[in-house]
Amino acid sequence: YSLVTNDVKILAGNLTSADFFVILRDAFDVLRGEGRTHPKMMSVGIHPRLLGHPARIGGLSRFMDYVQEAEDAWVCRRADIARHWARHCPPEGQRPGSP
């Protein structure tokens, strides 16, 4: 969970929705590049009373359109990540072949 890709930056730094889009896009591009050899995860903090304002939501909307164009990115919720982790990385002793 990073404050860099969090909508509180809009209020704290007087950023526009366009600025927020650029921050998200740039972080995504770097992580996507690094993820080609080592898996990466990007979390975007969203608070309905901050980003849900009509004058602020545009940056997130543009970012989601941008990410949807990347065929190698998985957009998911926390519950999806937890299920994936439990399925693919079970605790020691619960892995196939464990005593």
C-alpha positions as CSV (number, residue, x, y, z in Angstrom):
1,Y,0.0,0.0,0.0
2,S,1.7,3.1,-1.2
3,L,0.9,6.8,-0.6
4,V,2.4,7.5,-4.0
5,T,-0.4,5.8,-5.9
6,N,-3.1,7.0,-3.5
7,D,-5.8,9.6,-4.1
8,V,-4.9,11.5,-0.9
9,K,-2.1,13.0,-3.0
10,I,-4.8,15.0,-4.8
11,L,-5.7,16.9,-1.7
12,A,-2.3,16.9,0.0
13,G,-0.5,18.1,-3.1
14,N,-3.2,20.0,-4.9
15,L,-2.9,17.7,-7.9
16,T,-5.3,17.6,-10.7
17,S,-6.9,14.5,-12.1
18,A,-4.5,14.7,-15.0
19,D,-1.5,14.8,-12.6
20,F,-3.0,11.7,-10.8
21,F,-3.3,9.9,-14.1
22,V,0.4,10.6,-14.9
23,I,1.5,9.4,-11.5
24,L,-0.4,6.1,-11.9
25,R,0.6,5.6,-15.5
26,D,4.3,6.1,-14.8
27,A,4.2,3.8,-11.8
28,F,2.4,1.2,-13.8
29,D,4.8,1.4,-16.7
30,V,7.9,0.9,-14.4
31,L,6.3,-2.0,-12.6
32,R,5.1,-3.6,-15.8
33,G,8.6,-3.4,-17.2
34,E,10.2,-4.9,-14.0
35,G,7.4,-7.5,-13.9
36,R,8.6,-9.1,-17.1
37,T,11.4,-10.8,-15.1
38,H,10.0,-10.6,-11.5
39,P,6.3,-10.4,-10.7
40,K,5.1,-7.0,-9.4
41,M,1.9,-5.7,-7.9
42,M,0.5,-2.2,-7.9
43,S,-2.1,-1.0,-5.4
44,V,-4.1,2.2,-6.0
45,G,-5.6,3.7,-2.9
46,I,-9.1,5.1,-3.6
47,H,-11.4,6.9,-1.1
48,P,-14.9,7.6,-2.4
49,R,-15.2,11.0,-0.8
50,L,-11.9,12.1,-2.4
51,L,-11.7,10.6,-5.8
52,G,-15.4,10.1,-6.3
53,H,-15.8,13.8,-6.9
54,P,-16.7,14.6,-10.6
55,A,-13.7,16.9,-10.9
56,R,-11.3,14.3,-9.6
57,I,-12.4,10.9,-11.1
58,G,-11.2,11.6,-14.6
59,G,-7.6,10.6,-13.8
60,L,-8.6,7.2,-12.5
61,S,-10.9,6.6,-15.4
62,R,-8.1,7.4,-17.9
63,F,-5.7,5.2,-16.0
64,M,-8.2,2.2,-16.0
65,D,-8.6,2.7,-19.8
66,Y,-4.8,2.7,-20.1
67,V,-4.4,-0.5,-18.0
68,Q,-7.1,-2.3,-19.9
69,E,-5.0,-1.9,-23.1
70,A,-2.2,-4.0,-21.4
71,E,-2.9,-7.6,-22.1
72,D,-0.4,-8.8,-19.5
73,A,-1.9,-6.9,-16.5
74,W,-4.5,-8.4,-14.1
75,V,-6.9,-5.9,-12.6
76,C,-8.4,-7.4,-9.4
77,R,-9.7,-6.8,-5.9
78,R,-8.0,-7.6,-2.6
79,A,-10.1,-10.8,-2.3
80,D,-8.9,-12.0,-5.7
81,I,-5.3,-11.5,-4.6
82,A,-5.9,-13.4,-1.4
83,R,-7.5,-16.3,-3.2
84,H,-4.7,-16.4,-5.8
85,W,-2.1,-16.4,-3.1
86,A,-3.8,-19.1,-1.1
87,R,-4.1,-21.3,-4.2
88,H,-0.6,-20.8,-5.5
89,C,1.5,-20.2,-2.4
90,P,-0.1,-22.3,0.4
91,P,1.6,-22.3,3.9
92,E,4.4,-24.7,4.5
93,G,2.9,-28.1,5.4
94,Q,-0.1,-27.6,3.1
95,R,1.9,-27.8,-0.1
96,P,1.6,-30.8,-2.3
97,G,4.2,-33.4,-1.2
98,S,4.7,-31.8,2.2
99,P,4.8,-34.3,5.2
